[in-house]
């Protein structure tokens, strides 16, 4: 994972056995993932976070509980990503 212009907070992800990047954003602030995915904080209503995600049509975006229903293990995916990032050259 290559990060530009962020103050970082690493959080131990116990389900994947790796580190998770945690970013602090305010309403209407965004993060860019790669060249074509934007995640924006839309609102913070009563204890929740409302996110807006802009991505190309070929990118599947699922909430974890829906991913589990269609047979995708979010925990397994997180482990795969964690393993790939540990083995990736800098």
N, C-alpha and C positions, 0 to 999 in steps of 0.2 A: 504494500500500500504506500503510495507516494502522496505526501500531504504538502500543500502550499498555503501559507498564510493563516494557519490556525494555531491558537494556543491549544495544546493537547492535554487531554485527560484520558489515560488508559485505564480501562476497567477490566478486571479479570473475569472472563466469560467462563463460568464453571461448566456450562453444558457442552462447550466446544473445546475446552481445555486450552484456549488461547487468549489473546487480548482483544478487547473490543474498543474501538475508538468512540469516545463520547464527546459530542460537540454541544456547546451551549448556544442556542439560537433564540432570538426574540421573534415575535409575530412579524410576518412579512420578510424575514431573513431566510436565505436559502443556502443550500450546499449543492455543488456540482459534482456528480459522480461520472468519471470518464469525460467523454466529449458530448454526451447526449442525454444525460439523466439529471434532472433538477428536482430536489426535494425542498419544499418550502413549508415553513410553519405558517399555517393559515389562521389558526386561532387556538386559544387555550381555555376552552370552556370547562368550568367546574371540575377540576381534577383530571381532565384528559388533555390530550394534545391532538389537534387536527392538522394533518399533514397533507400537502398537495404534492403529487408526484407527476412530473412530466417526463415521459420516456417514449422512445420509438415504439411502433406497434409490434415489433418482433420481441420486445422485452415483456415477460410475464411478471406482473406485480400481484402478489397474493398476501393477504393477512395470514399469519401463521395458523390460526384455527381453520381457515379454509384450505390451506395447503395440506394440512393433516387429513382433511376429509377427502381430498382427491389423491391421497397416497404419497404425498411428498413429506418426508421427515425434515422439518426445519432444523432440528438438532443435528442430523446427519449432514445437511447442507453446510451448517456453520462449521462443523468439524472439517469438511472438505476444504472450505475456504481458508480456515485457519492453517491447515496442513500445507496448502499451496502457497500461502503468504510466507510461511516459515522457510520454504524451500526455494522461493523466488530470489533471483539475483538482485542486488541493490542497484 
